[in-house]
Amino acid sequence: MRGVRRVALGMAFSFFVLSLGLVYWQVVQSNTLLDNPANRRLILLESRVTRGGIFDRNGEIIAQTQTIKGKKVRVYPNGEMYEPTLGYSTVRLGAAGLEGSLANWLMGVKDATATQSIQQLFSLPRQGDDVVLTLDSHLQSVAYNALKGKKGAAVAIDPKTGEVLALVSQPGYNPTNLDDHWKDIIKQTQEKPLDNRALSLYPPGSTMKVVTSASLFRSGINTTNLYDCKGSTIINGQVIPEQNLEVHGWVNYNKALADSCNTYFATFGVQAGDKSFLSAVKGFGFGQKIPFELNVPVSQITNSPKVPETLSTNLLAASCFGQGEVLVSPFQMALITAGIANHGVIMTPHIVERVLDPSQTVQYEQEPQPWLTALSKDEADKITSAMVTAVTDGTASPGALPDVQVAAKTGSAEPGGNQPTHAWYIAFAPAEAPRIAVAVFVEHGGTGGAAAAPIARQIIEEALARK
């Protein structure tokens, strides 16, 4: 009898634990499950739910479901212009990109209206919500066409709000009838069209010097003092060369950033110390998850997502000018640039402007919010001044615009091995009252001034003309 009682108690306890698990996953963690693009329930709902449309900030259609010959078809009017950021959604392949991460809105299951809830309860056909993005199709088109034929990325952000105005990765793919040409896409192992290069990690090269600048300022180093650049220097037995062993001669901080002097930043970065440098990089978001609608890998200083407690002298010296083990995404470099433009405050980036239910009532609207305070206003002003000098009298001059003062920094990052350098260009404008911040990356493109600056210039010019 006692044995039967134990079995009964054991079964009752098991059912209790299972019930707790069901409550946890179906109630407490329900939004987490819905937010997961791997949740095929959202894909299977497509048979009775008309997926909502995706629009740019001006109302231009980016993705929409149409009924063609009695069958629902997802239509992408711009072809590959928004890929792979936009992503796809098919029953066979699942979902990716924004089509995946925003599926809960698009299928009308997140914060559903009363009508949607009733329709969902009785498995009735219904309409999902429309999502309006912060992206500007005109800027997206300029960036896309400027990058076409190259491997790379371009990101444009409003520094005051954190709105993502353009997010381009090349090469991309055409999402129309994706099931039919999926095999051809995955065979492109060199081009990797499914990889979002804007959200991938690369060595930043000399664009990292804007981050290192904060370390110099805070360590008490007099940045007005002159330093004699002789084309290379030796730090702890390690040779630090300038690009092409160029001799910059006597430079202060402003001119060192403008001329992109490696030896200056390595020398004074080491003098400032690893604690100062690591504190500065944390302030800019290294080692932290970026709060964004798409997953962005954590930018890192060493071969670990976590910012280390210490750095060796040699690794510190290399890290100060963006080499060593430093890896950053173009998206994060755009945020860093936007932070400098916004007097040191990095706003929380977002790509969703608002969500509208089927009756076009606003269900959700994003409000600008600060994410990090990376710099004081004085520090941001000093970096801005040096970035302006880089455009007026330095390596960033190919990004200059008539009648508009641009602040910018170039980068030529060594990827390792016998390969051409990656080309970087970060910029914002107008320098005195910034309205746009950009980061452009061209994989194995050579120098930032030659390969990336012309692309950034086109994006900035279009943005300022439109506003």
N, C-alpha and C positions, 0 to 999 in steps of 0.2 A: 504493500500500500504506500509505504514511504517512497519507494522508487517511482511509482506512478505520479505521486505528488511532485517529485523533483522534475520529472520530465515535463509535467504540465506547467510548472513554474518557469522552467527553462524555455519552453515554447512561448509562453506569455511574454517573458522578458525579450525574446528574439523579435516578436511582433512589435513590441514597444520600441526597440531600437530601430527597426525598419521604418516604423511610423515616424519617428524623429527624423530619420534620414530623408523620408519623402517630404516632410514639412520643410526641412532645411533647403532641399534643392528646388522644390516647387514654389516655395513662398519666399524664404529669406534670400536664396540665390537665384531666383527666377530671372532677374534682369541680367545677371552674369551669363546664364545659359543662353538667353536671347541675344546677348551682345556677341557671342562667340560665332564667327563666320562658319565654323565647322558644324554648327547645329543644322542638320539637314531638314529639321522640321520646318524651318523658314523656307527652304527651297521647295519642299513638297507642298507648302501652302499655296504655291503659285497656281495650282490647278483651279482654285476658287477665289484667290485674291489677286486683284489687278495691282501689280507693283506700282507704287507712286513714281512720279517723274523726278528727275534731278535737273536743276536749272542753275545757270550762273547768276551772279548778282544783278544782272540787267534783265533777267527773265528769259535768256536764250536757252533753248532746250539742249541739254547735254545727254540725257538718257530718258527714254519714254517707252511705255508699253502700248503697242497698237494691236488691233485685231485685224489680221490679214487672212482672207479666205477662211474665216471661222476659227483661226488659231491665234493665240496671243504670241506676239513677237516683240522682243526687246530691241528697240531701235536706237542707234547711236549716230546721230547726224554728222558728227565731227570725225568719224573714223578713229584713227589712232592718236589724235591730238591730245586727248586727256589720259592716254594709257602710258604706264600701267597704274596710275593713281586712281582712275575711275574703277578699274577692275572689271569684273564680269559676274554673272549669275546664271548658271544653267543647272538643270536637274542632274546631268551626268557629271559635270566638273565641279559642282558646288559653287562657292562664292569667294571673291577676293576683292581687294581694294575697297573703295568706298561702297561699292555695291554690296560687299560683305559686311563691313563695319557699321553701315547705316541700315542694314536690312530690317532691323526691328521697327524703325520709323517707316521705311518704304512699304512694309507689309502691314502697317497699322496695328502692331501688337504692343508697341511701347506707349504707355500713357494713352491707351485707346479711348476714343470717345464712347459715349453711352451707346450710340448706334452701332459702332464697330464691335463693341463688347457683346451686344445681343446677337449680331450677325455671326460673330466668332463662336458664341455658345451653341447656336443652332446650325453651325457649319453652312451658313448661307454665303453666296457670292458677295464680295465686298471690295471696296477700294482702299488702297493704302494711302499713306500721307505723302505729300510732295516735300522735297528737301531743296531749299535754296542755298547754294554755296556762296562763299565770299569770293570765289574765283571770278576774274574778269576775262571773258572770252577773247577780248582784243589783246590783252597782255599775254594770255596763254598762247594765242596764235603767233604773236611776234617772237616769243621765246621758242616756241616749237619750230618755227621756220628757220630761226637763226641757228638752232642746234641740229637741224635735220642733216643727216649724213655723218654726224659725229656721235661718239659715245660720251654721254655727259648728262648734266642736270642744270636746271635753273630754278631758283626759288625767289619769289618777290613777296615782301611782307609790308603791311602798313605798320610802321614802328610805334604809332600812338595807340593802336587798337589790337595788334596781334593778328589781324585778318590776313589770311594767306591769299594773295592776289593772283599768283601764278605758281604752278608746281609742275614742272616738266621734266621728264626723263626720256632720254633717247639712247638706243632705238626703242620704239614701242611696238605695238601690234594692233591690228584692227579687230575690235571685239564683236563685230557683226558676224553672225553664223559661226561662232567660235568652235562649236563642236566639229564642224566640217574641216577646219584647217588647224586644229589643235596639234596634230602630229607634226605638221610642218613648223609650227612655232617652237615646240620643245626640241626640235632638231638643231635650232640655231644656237649652238653651244658657245660660239664666239661672241655673238651679238647680245645674247641673254636678254631678249625683249621683255621677259616677265619680271626681271629685276628692276626695282625702283631705285635708280641711282641717286635720286634726291634724298632717299632715306637709307643709303648705304654708307659704310665707313671707309674713309681714305685718309692718307697722311695729308695734313693741311698745308705743309710748307710754310712759306713766310706770312700767310694770313694769320698764323698763330701769334705773330708778333704783337697784334693788338691786344691779345690776352696777356702776354708777358709784360706789356707796358704797365698794367696795373701793379704787377709785382715790383717793378722798378720804382714806381711812384711811392709805394707804401714802405719801402725799405729805407727811405731817406737818401737815396742816391740823387745827386744834383744833376738833373737831366739837361741842364744848360751847359754843363762842362763839355769840353771838346775831347774827342777820342780819335786817335790816329789809326785809321783802317789801312793795313798794308796788303790786303788781298787774302790773308789767312792768318790764323793764330793757333797756338798750341795750348790746350787746357788739359791738365792732368795727363799729359802724354798723347792726347787725342788731337789730331789736326782738324781744325774748323776752317773750311775754305769758303770763300765767296763764290758766287756763281761765275764760272769762267775765270776764277781768280782775279776778278775785277778789283782794282784798288780805289777805294772811295776817298782816301785822304782824311782830312780833319772833319769830323761830323759831330753834331750834338744829337740829342734824342730825335728832334723833329726831322733832321736831315737823314739820320740813320734809318728811320722808318720809311721816309720818302724814297731813299735809295735802296732800301731792303738790305741793310748791312747785317749779315749773319754774325760776324765776329763781335759787333757791338752788343747785340742781344744775348749772345752766348756768354761774353765776358761779364756783363753787368747782371745778367740773370743768375749766374753762379755767385756773383758777389752779393746779390740780394738774398740768396739762399733758397733751399728747396721748400722750407716752410712757407715762405712768402709766395713762391710760385704755386704751390699746391693749394694754398688758400685762395689765390686768384682764380685758378681753374675751377674750383668748386663753386665760386661765385657766379661763374658763367654757365654752370649747369653740367659740367663734366661729372660722370659717375652717377647722374640722376636720370630717372625716367622722365621724358618730356611729356607733359599732359597734352595729348593731341588725339584727334579722332582716328589717326592711323598709327600703327606701331613704328616707332623710330628707335633703332638700336642705340644703346647708351654710348656716348663718346668717351674715349678713354685715353689715359696718359701712359699706361703700361699695358701689357698683354692680359689685362683683367678689367672688367667693367668698373670695379671699385677703385676710387682714387687712393693711391698708397699713402702711407704715413710719412715715408721718406723716399728720396731719390738719390742714386749715386751721382757724384759730380759729373761724370761723363754723360750719363743719361739726362741729367738736368740741362747740361749745356746744349745737347742736341734737341731736347724738347722745347727749349726756349725759342727756337726758330722753326718749330713744326716738323722735326724729323724724329729720330729715335723710334719710339713705339707709339707715338701719338696718332690716334685715329679719330676723325670727326666726320659727321655727315654734312653734306651741303645744306641740309635743312637747319642743322644747328649753327652752321656758320652764318646763315641768314638771320637767325635769332640773335647771335652775338652782335652782328652788324646793326640790327634793329635796336638792340640795347644801347649801343654807343650813340646812335642817332637820337634815342629817347632819353638822353641825359643820364644813362646808366641803368634805367629800369627796363627789364625784358618783360614784355606783356605775354600773357598766356596765349600761345598760338591756337587759332581755330580756323576750320575750313567750312563749318556749317554756320550760316547766317541765321536762318530760321526754318521752322517746320510748319507746314500748313496741312490741316485736315482736309477731307474731300469737299467741305463747304468753303474752303479757303480761309478758315479761321486760324489765327496763329496759335499753334500748340506749344511752341518753344522758340525762344529768341535768345541768342548769345549776347551777353554783356561783356565789354572789355574788362579784364582783370589782370593785375600785375602777377607775374610769376616769380621773378628774381630781381633783386637790386644788386647788379654786378659791379657797379661803379658809383662813386659820388659824381655830382654834376661837374665838379672841377676836374676830376680824372677824365670824364667823358669829353669835356671840352679840350683837354690837352691832346687826347688821341685824335679827336676830330681835326684839330689844327694840323697835326702831322699828316693825317690822311688827305687834307686839302693840299698840303705841300707836295704830297706824292702825285697829285693830279697836275698841279701847276708847274712842278719842277722835279719830277721823279719818275719812277717806273710805271705809275698808274696813268700817265698822260694820255694813252690811247682811249681812255674812257671819258675824256673831257667833252663838255657840251658848250656851245656858244650861249652866252647870256645866263647860264646857270652854273653855280658853283657846286661841283661834285666832290665828295670826300670818298676816297677809295684806297684799297690796298691790293697789291698783286701777290701771287704765290706760284712758285714752281716747285712741286713736291716730288722727291725721288721715291718711286714705288719699290725700289729694290731690283736687283738683277740688271741686265743690260737692256733697259727699256727707257723710252722717252719719258720725260717728266710729265706729271699731271699739271694742268694749267688751272689756276684759280683767280677769281677776281671778286672782291666784295666791295660794295659801294652803297652810298645813300645820297639823296639829293632832295631839295636844295640843302646844302650843308648847314645853312643858318636856320632853316625851318623845315626839317626833313618830312617828306610825304611818302617816300618809298625807300625800302632797303632791299638790296638784292645780293644773292650769292650765285656765282656761275662757276661750274666745274666742267672741264673738258678732259676726259680720260686720255692720258698719253698725248696731250695736246701741245706740249712744249712750254712756252712761257705764258704767264698769265696775261701780260700786256698784249701779246700778239693774238692769242687764241680765245681768251675768255672776255677781255675788256670790250671788244666790239659788240658782243652779244649783250652784255650788261648795259652798254650805252643805248642800244636799241630799245631795251625794255624800259629804262628810265625815261628816255625821250617820249615814248608812247604814253607812259603813265602820267607824266607832267602835262603832256598835250591834252590828254583826256580830262584831267581835273581842272 
